Amino acid sequence: MNIEATKLELMQLLLNTTNEKILMKIKNIYHEESSDWWDMISPEEQSEIEEGLKQIENNEVVSHESVMKGFEKWK
């Protein structure tokens, strides 16, 4: 079944139902699935990500290889 046929089938089911529980569940699923992950993380996590992006912009980064060399003494 293609997506357009699925949409039409769902619209028909929604239009014909009188079960409010079903409608609310579908609405909740839609909102959960369409939420942006950014809005679901804490302000602290958002701040840390923004700080990391600023560090990248300012070329304040260390390569993975460089970090791994620092751990060689513990191998």
Distance bins in CASP14 RR format, pairs under 12 A and 6 or more apart:
PFRMAT RR
TARGET T0000
AUTHOR 0000-0000-0000
RMODE 2
METHOD distances of the structure
MODEL  1
1 7 0 0 0 0 0 1 0 0 0 0 0
1 8 0 0 0 0 1 0 0 0 0 0 0
1 9 1 0 0 1 0 0 0 0 0 0 0
1 10 0 0 0 0 0 1 0 0 0 0 0
2 8 0 0 0 0 0 1 0 0 0 0 0
2 9 0 0 0 0 0 1 0 0 0 0 0
3 9 0 0 0 0 0 1 0 0 0 0 0
3 10 0 0 0 0 0 1 0 0 0 0 0
4 10 0 0 0 0 0 1 0 0 0 0 0
4 11 0 0 0 0 0 1 0 0 0 0 0
5 11 0 0 0 0 0 1 0 0 0 0 0
5 12 0 0 0 0 0 1 0 0 0 0 0
6 12 0 0 0 0 0 1 0 0 0 0 0
6 13 0 0 0 0 0 1 0 0 0 0 0
7 13 0 0 0 0 0 1 0 0 0 0 0
7 14 0 0 0 0 0 1 0 0 0 0 0
8 14 0 0 0 0 0 1 0 0 0 0 0
8 15 0 0 0 0 0 1 0 0 0 0 0
9 15 0 0 0 0 0 1 0 0 0 0 0
9 16 0 0 0 0 0 1 0 0 0 0 0
10 16 0 0 0 0 0 1 0 0 0 0 0
10 17 0 0 0 0 0 1 0 0 0 0 0
10 22 0 0 0 0 0 1 0 0 0 0 0
10 23 0 0 0 0 0 1 0 0 0 0 0
10 26 0 0 0 0 1 0 0 0 0 0 0
10 29 0 0 0 0 0 1 0 0 0 0 0
10 30 0 0 0 0 0 1 0 0 0 0 0
11 17 0 0 0 0 0 1 0 0 0 0 0
11 26 0 0 0 0 0 1 0 0 0 0 0
13 19 0 0 0 0 0 1 0 0 0 0 0
13 22 0 0 0 0 1 0 0 0 0 0 0
13 23 0 0 0 0 0 1 0 0 0 0 0
13 26 0 0 0 0 1 0 0 0 0 0 0
14 20 0 0 0 0 0 1 0 0 0 0 0
14 22 0 0 0 0 1 0 0 0 0 0 0
14 23 1 0 0 1 0 0 0 0 0 0 0
14 24 0 0 0 0 0 1 0 0 0 0 0
14 25 0 0 0 0 0 1 0 0 0 0 0
14 26 1 0 0 1 0 0 0 0 0 0 0
14 27 0 0 0 0 0 1 0 0 0 0 0
14 30 0 0 0 0 0 1 0 0 0 0 0
15 23 0 0 0 0 0 1 0 0 0 0 0
16 22 0 0 0 0 0 1 0 0 0 0 0
16 23 0 0 0 0 0 1 0 0 0 0 0
17 23 1 0 0 1 0 0 0 0 0 0 0
17 24 0 0 0 0 0 1 0 0 0 0 0
17 25 0 0 0 0 0 1 0 0 0 0 0
17 26 0 0 0 0 1 0 0 0 0 0 0
19 25 0 0 0 0 1 0 0 0 0 0 0
19 26 0 0 0 0 0 1 0 0 0 0 0
20 26 0 0 0 0 0 1 0 0 0 0 0
20 27 0 0 0 0 0 1 0 0 0 0 0
21 27 0 0 0 0 0 1 0 0 0 0 0
21 28 0 0 0 0 0 1 0 0 0 0 0
22 28 0 0 0 0 0 1 0 0 0 0 0
22 29 0 0 0 0 0 1 0 0 0 0 0
23 29 0 0 0 0 0 1 0 0 0 0 0
23 30 0 0 0 0 0 1 0 0 0 0 0
24 30 0 0 0 0 0 1 0 0 0 0 0
24 31 0 0 0 0 0 1 0 0 0 0 0
25 31 0 0 0 0 0 1 0 0 0 0 0
25 32 0 0 0 0 0 1 0 0 0 0 0
26 32 0 0 0 0 0 1 0 0 0 0 0
26 33 0 0 0 0 0 1 0 0 0 0 0
27 33 0 0 0 0 0 1 0 0 0 0 0
27 34 0 0 0 0 0 1 0 0 0 0 0
28 34 0 0 0 0 0 1 0 0 0 0 0
28 35 0 0 0 0 0 1 0 0 0 0 0
29 35 0 0 0 0 0 1 0 0 0 0 0
31 39 0 0 0 0 0 1 0 0 0 0 0
31 40 0 0 0 0 0 1 0 0 0 0 0
32 39 0 0 0 0 0 1 0 0 0 0 0
32 40 0 0 0 0 1 0 0 0 0 0 0
33 40 0 0 0 0 0 1 0 0 0 0 0
34 40 0 0 0 0 0 1 0 0 0 0 0
35 41 0 0 0 0 0 1 0 0 0 0 0
36 46 0 0 0 0 0 1 0 0 0 0 0
37 45 0 0 0 0 0 1 0 0 0 0 0
37 46 0 0 0 0 0 1 0 0 0 0 0
37 49 0 0 0 0 0 1 0 0 0 0 0
38 45 0 0 0 0 1 0 0 0 0 0 0
38 46 1 0 0 1 0 0 0 0 0 0 0
38 47 0 0 0 0 0 1 0 0 0 0 0
38 49 0 0 0 0 1 0 0 0 0 0 0
38 50 0 0 0 0 0 1 0 0 0 0 0
39 45 0 0 0 0 0 1 0 0 0 0 0
39 46 0 0 0 0 1 0 0 0 0 0 0
40 46 0 0 0 0 0 1 0 0 0 0 0
41 47 0 0 0 0 0 1 0 0 0 0 0
41 48 0 0 0 0 1 0 0 0 0 0 0
41 49 1 0 0 1 0 0 0 0 0 0 0
41 50 0 0 0 0 0 1 0 0 0 0 0
42 48 0 0 0 0 1 0 0 0 0 0 0
42 49 0 0 0 0 0 1 0 0 0 0 0
43 49 0 0 0 0 0 1 0 0 0 0 0
43 50 0 0 0 0 0 1 0 0 0 0 0
44 50 0 0 0 0 0 1 0 0 0 0 0
44 51 0 0 0 0 0 1 0 0 0 0 0
45 51 0 0 0 0 0 1 0 0 0 0 0
45 52 0 0 0 0 0 1 0 0 0 0 0
46 52 0 0 0 0 0 1 0 0 0 0 0
46 53 0 0 0 0 0 1 0 0 0 0 0
47 53 0 0 0 0 0 1 0 0 0 0 0
47 54 0 0 0 0 0 1 0 0 0 0 0
48 54 0 0 0 0 0 1 0 0 0 0 0
48 55 0 0 0 0 0 1 0 0 0 0 0
49 55 0 0 0 0 0 1 0 0 0 0 0
49 56 0 0 0 0 0 1 0 0 0 0 0
50 56 0 0 0 0 0 1 0 0 0 0 0
50 57 0 0 0 0 0 1 0 0 0 0 0
51 57 0 0 0 0 0 1 0 0 0 0 0
51 58 0 0 0 0 0 1 0 0 0 0 0
51 60 0 0 0 0 0 1 0 0 0 0 0
52 58 0 0 0 0 1 0 0 0 0 0 0
52 59 0 0 0 0 0 1 0 0 0 0 0
52 60 0 0 0 0 1 0 0 0 0 0 0
52 61 0 0 0 0 1 0 0 0 0 0 0
53 60 0 0 0 0 0 1 0 0 0 0 0
53 61 0 0 0 0 0 1 0 0 0 0 0
54 60 0 0 0 0 1 0 0 0 0 0 0
54 61 0 0 0 0 0 1 0 0 0 0 0
55 61 1 0 0 1 0 0 0 0 0 0 0
55 62 0 0 0 0 1 0 0 0 0 0 0
56 62 0 0 0 0 0 1 0 0 0 0 0
61 67 0 0 0 0 0 1 0 0 0 0 0
62 68 0 0 0 0 0 1 0 0 0 0 0
62 69 0 0 0 0 0 1 0 0 0 0 0
62 70 0 0 0 0 0 1 0 0 0 0 0
63 69 0 0 0 0 1 0 0 0 0 0 0
63 70 0 0 0 0 0 1 0 0 0 0 0
64 70 0 0 0 0 0 1 0 0 0 0 0
64 71 0 0 0 0 0 1 0 0 0 0 0
65 71 0 0 0 0 0 1 0 0 0 0 0
65 72 0 0 0 0 0 1 0 0 0 0 0
66 72 0 0 0 0 0 1 0 0 0 0 0
68 74 0 0 0 0 0 1 0 0 0 0 0
68 75 0 0 0 0 1 0 0 0 0 0 0
69 75 0 0 0 0 0 1 0 0 0 0 0
END
